[in-house]
Amino acid sequence: MAGNKKTGGLAGVSAGETAICTVGKEGAGLTYRGYDIYDLADNAGFEEVAYLLMHDKLPNRSELDAFITRLKTLRGLPDQVKQVLEMIPADSHPMDVLRSGVSILGNIEPEGDFKNQGHVADRLLACLPSMLLYWHCFHTDGKRIDVETDDDSVSGHFLDMLHDKAPSELHRKTLDTTLILYAEHEFNASTFAARVITGTLSDFHSAVVGAIGALRGPLHGGANEAAMELIKKYSSPEEATDGVLAMLERKEKIMGFGHRVYTTSDPRNAVNKKMSKALSDEAGDTQLYVVSEAVEKVMWDEKKLFANADFFAASVYHFMGIPTYLFTPIFVCSRITGWAAHIMEQRADNRLIRPAADYIGPGLQAWVPIDERG
Ligand SMILES: CC(C)(COP(=O)(O)OP(=O)(O)OC[C@H]1O[C@@H](n2cnc3c(N)ncnc32)[C@H](O)[C@@H]1OP(=O)(O)O)[C@@H](O)C(=O)NCCC(=O)NCCS
């Protein structure tokens, strides 16, 4: 069975070539198309990074302006999509909402010829936040919100729809930076799922639907929500330390820690941690940040496990007033760029992805008629 101890979940196995991203070179680094994640987080906007991933170059000023304008024109949702979103139960998980939203959009605006892939990528990047917040606002406030806001950025669009007002620049920029950090990560589980689906020559929407399904689990994107559930349980660093020690004693996993590829640290954590501290100070928080630090310390002291991108992302999103169940969907709104880049790269030099398995079942069995079976 794939993922058992013998095959080790394909750990360390190269499953193909990519020119998009490096992860964990020397245990810690992350680059997108050759650019260091710290340079991108410090200097770029999310749309610039999206363009870099999907077009294989940084945009010049006029290319970026045109891209931003284009994304703004693609935010609207067809009525049929809105109807489906309204029918999805209020207690559904928003990852399931996005999975269904992309699927219905694929029926209404099918990709058709692969030459349309660039348009589909832009369309999904522009309208995933619209789907998410349309559903959220409809089911929480009973409001049919206008998803075509005038904000220039994906982060501004998201926060504007969520809070029904333009965000502060600190919050917009912070969300923008988390989108940059989440945008791409080589052959992670959801991207690999997208590439496997793409490898059959299936359509763009199917690949993204599969990727969303893979991202949903707590061992992958779902970890940011699980991290939030953990830190909000504790009211002091001491309580957090004791609680995590008890969980480790019970051999429970602490979500938001560890990584398959990084061995010494996750470079995205330093950026998230700094933003979490800034927002904690802004909010006058005396609990969540120090609790998070205590969990980070005990995990390192006890297990030499470091916080990954999801751990401090949890408090960052919480401080911006984002409900926990929207954390993993935000990851989708960002990672769509990496998935799109990989779908296009896979198609450019496609071969069906179909690995072999080591059979560990019984030898050849004699057929037993149904009435003679015990
Ligand atoms: C990311 C992750 C799935 C990588 O998994 P992996 O490479 O298959 O490593 P394993 O799950 O086999 O872990 C190896 C060992 O470290 C331990 N470990 C790894 N992550 C751990 C965590 N977050 N908490 C406690 N123990 C952990 C495992 O229990 C295992 O111990 P063992 O050898 O005594 O059985 C894993 O670290 C994890 O589950 N982390 C929590 C979920 C998470 O944050 N996911 C987001 C990743 S960006």
Ligand as a Chemical Component Dictionary entry (heavy atoms), coordinates in Angstrom:
data_LIG
# 
_chem_comp.id                   LIG 
_chem_comp.type                 NON-POLYMER 
_chem_comp.pdbx_formal_charge   0 
_chem_comp.three_letter_code    LIG 
# 
loop_
_chem_comp_atom.comp_id 
_chem_comp_atom.atom_id 
_chem_comp_atom.alt_atom_id 
_chem_comp_atom.type_symbol 
_chem_comp_atom.charge 
_chem_comp_atom.model_Cartn_x 
_chem_comp_atom.model_Cartn_y 
_chem_comp_atom.model_Cartn_z 
_chem_comp_atom.pdbx_ordinal 
LIG C1  C1  C 0 4.459 17.003 7.879  1  
LIG C2  C2  C 0 4.473 15.527 8.266  2  
LIG C3  C3  C 0 3.201 14.868 7.694  3  
LIG C4  C4  C 0 5.699 14.854 7.662  4  
LIG O1  O1  O 0 5.512 13.512 7.853  5  
LIG P1  P1  P 0 6.580 12.371 7.571  6  
LIG O2  O2  O 0 7.729 12.858 6.806  7  
LIG O3  O3  O 0 5.817 11.223 7.035  8  
LIG O4  O4  O 0 7.122 12.067 9.023  9  
LIG P2  P2  P 0 6.398 11.141 10.094 10 
LIG O5  O5  O 0 4.965 11.524 10.258 11 
LIG O6  O6  O 0 6.687 9.705  9.753  12 
LIG O7  O7  O 0 7.194 11.582 11.391 13 
LIG C5  C5  C 0 8.492 11.067 11.756 14 
LIG C6  C6  C 0 8.543 10.994 13.272 15 
LIG O8  O8  O 0 8.398 12.308 13.837 16 
LIG C7  C7  C 0 7.201 12.384 14.591 17 
LIG N1  N1  N 0 6.502 13.610 14.210 18 
LIG C8  C8  C 0 6.513 14.217 12.999 19 
LIG N2  N2  N 0 5.752 15.305 13.027 20 
LIG C9  C9  C 0 5.260 15.387 14.268 21 
LIG C10 C10 C 0 4.406 16.290 14.894 22 
LIG N3  N3  N 0 3.903 17.334 14.218 23 
LIG N4  N4  N 0 4.098 16.098 16.182 24 
LIG C11 C11 C 0 4.601 15.052 16.875 25 
LIG N5  N5  N 0 5.421 14.145 16.331 26 
LIG C12 C12 C 0 5.736 14.327 15.043 27 
LIG C13 C13 C 0 6.351 11.192 14.179 28 
LIG O9  O9  O 0 5.460 10.797 15.166 29 
LIG C14 C14 C 0 7.398 10.186 13.865 30 
LIG O10 O10 O 0 7.855 9.642  15.078 31 
LIG P3  P3  P 0 8.259 8.078  15.177 32 
LIG O11 O11 O 0 9.401 7.900  14.224 33 
LIG O12 O12 O 0 8.592 7.914  16.624 34 
LIG O13 O13 O 0 7.038 7.306  14.746 35 
LIG C15 C15 C 0 4.499 15.360 9.797  36 
LIG O14 O14 O 0 5.608 16.056 10.328 37 
LIG C16 C16 C 0 3.215 15.809 10.441 38 
LIG O15 O15 O 0 2.256 15.029 10.512 39 
LIG N6  N6  N 0 3.160 17.086 10.898 40 
LIG C17 C17 C 0 1.929 17.620 11.420 41 
LIG C18 C18 C 0 1.001 18.058 10.290 42 
LIG C19 C19 C 0 1.464 19.314 9.626  43 
LIG O16 O16 O 0 1.842 20.279 10.273 44 
LIG N7  N7  N 0 1.356 19.316 8.289  45 
LIG C20 C20 C 0 1.701 20.475 7.494  46 
LIG C21 C21 C 0 2.994 20.244 6.791  47 
LIG S1  S1  S 0 3.566 21.720 5.989  48 
# 
loop_
_chem_comp_bond.comp_id 
_chem_comp_bond.atom_id_1 
_chem_comp_bond.atom_id_2 
_chem_comp_bond.value_order 
_chem_comp_bond.pdbx_ordinal 
LIG C1  C2  SING 1  
LIG C2  C3  SING 2  
LIG C2  C4  SING 3  
LIG C2  C15 SING 4  
LIG C4  O1  SING 5  
LIG O1  P1  SING 6  
LIG P1  O2  DOUB 7  
LIG P1  O3  SING 8  
LIG P1  O4  SING 9  
LIG O4  P2  SING 10 
LIG P2  O5  DOUB 11 
LIG P2  O6  SING 12 
LIG P2  O7  SING 13 
LIG O7  C5  SING 14 
LIG C5  C6  SING 15 
LIG C6  O8  SING 16 
LIG C6  C14 SING 17 
LIG O8  C7  SING 18 
LIG C7  N1  SING 19 
LIG C7  C13 SING 20 
LIG N1  C8  SING 21 
LIG N1  C12 SING 22 
LIG C8  N2  DOUB 23 
LIG N2  C9  SING 24 
LIG C9  C10 SING 25 
LIG C9  C12 DOUB 26 
LIG C10 N3  SING 27 
LIG C10 N4  DOUB 28 
LIG N4  C11 SING 29 
LIG C11 N5  DOUB 30 
LIG N5  C12 SING 31 
LIG C13 O9  SING 32 
LIG C13 C14 SING 33 
LIG C14 O10 SING 34 
LIG O10 P3  SING 35 
LIG P3  O11 DOUB 36 
LIG P3  O12 SING 37 
LIG P3  O13 SING 38 
LIG C15 O14 SING 39 
LIG C15 C16 SING 40 
LIG C16 O15 DOUB 41 
LIG C16 N6  SING 42 
LIG N6  C17 SING 43 
LIG C17 C18 SING 44 
LIG C18 C19 SING 45 
LIG C19 O16 DOUB 46 
LIG C19 N7  SING 47 
LIG N7  C20 SING 48 
LIG C20 C21 SING 49 
LIG C21 S1  SING 50 
# 
